[in-house]
């Protein structure tokens, strides 16, 4: 079997706004339906300025922890949960999704939402995770979280808002810099480039 | 933030060359080649405050990350692969076909997955409202396409060859002609957005975005190949470009490793 070298990534650039967004791209669950919550936050750069030209995608199990294989993300029918969505940040660097709380994919696992980030000025995509804050035993047992010092670990935890929604901010650089992931077996360039 | 004086292309090229020279020395000293762009690449000025300063954290992908969202023909119409038929008239420019295959790191086809593209028109102008380049908008060209890969990982788009366009990274900065590609794999960990370029572009050595991939072999992987076999008489020129995703990270069974058509590829 071949062992091929992966094609390099490149920045999403400034002009994706007429290409990647689509109607209801950020509505994994229809707003107002039972169980639907809002997930929101702000994406900021190394001096804390909001990034208005970033795009985030989330991919998550359903509320029961099932990984779904439903098509229809690009033409949402308002009922089918596909587990995937896309949100662009606006002028204030803010993104919003409506979704459901992800369930645990196995007993005792800490539920999380997988995230990939693209932005103008970001030369390649970055992966990270958003963990639900509640199940402290599961969070304590999570292999990724356990491998991080406390101040970095907290960047992966959402906070619960009074209305039941989730708040999670992404800091690309500097104080409170979000933990970004490299999946083992991958061949990515380190952050400290040339 | 104070905005320093804008650099000339000559100063920018010197910066690019200095980084390239350091990289060549590291290769000569036995370092492994870098296959992806450097996140910290100062010649691309917008990257200065938009790259993480801490190393990426190694982790094993978990259940959800080992799967990928599903897309199907309810999501994408086959007509979306032809960017030249969106409006009533023919777009201006050189009609081209861009075709290739999406493969994983083991050379297996990535079947049934979403490919999205977007690009400037033949004059180097994007439809995007923030594009201020005073080149003409083409009323017959939007520059957005989508398709779902075939069982053999294949994709094909009919479009117009995009023009080079100026950006304000430094004085007289021009991007080489390119098409943006967005791809999904069979695992979320394989998600990638990149750019495809055209062979022989004289702007390659001058462009900080292309050069943010410091390894020449890696950069070459973004350049399509002209293919006369894909060229249609009296109609369009053909370019081939295959895309290899990272991974996969999990072990596949023998049956899964064979393409749906039972073919061994590569």
Interface residues (C-beta under 8 A of the other chain):
Chain A: X1 X2 X3 X4 X5 X6 X7 X8 X9 X10 X11 X12 X13 X14 X15 X16 X17 X18 X19 X20 X45 X46 X47 X49 X51 X57 X59 X60 X61 X67 X68 X69 X70 X71 X72 X73 X74 X75 X82 X83 X84 X102 X105 X106 X109 X112 X114 X116 X118 X119 X120 X121 X122 X123 X124 X125 X126 X127 X143 X144 X147 X148 X152 X172 X173 X174 X177 X178 X179 X180 X181 X182 X183 X184 X185 X186 X187 X188 X189 X190 X191 X192 X193 X194
Chain B: X1 X19 X20 X22 X23 X26 X34 X35 X36 X37 X38 X39 X40 X41 X44 X46 X47 X48 X49 X50 X51 X52 X53 X54 X55 X56 X57 X58 X59 X60 X61 X62 X63 X64 X65 X67 X68 X69 X70 X71 X72 X74 X75 X76 X103 X104 X105 X106 X107 X108 X114 X116 X117 X118 X120 X126 X127 X128 X129 X130 X131 X142 X143 X144 X146 X180 X182 X188 X189 X191 X192 X193 X194 X195 X209 X210 X212 X213 X214 X217 X218 X219 X221 X222 X243 X244 X245 X246 X247 X249 X257 X266
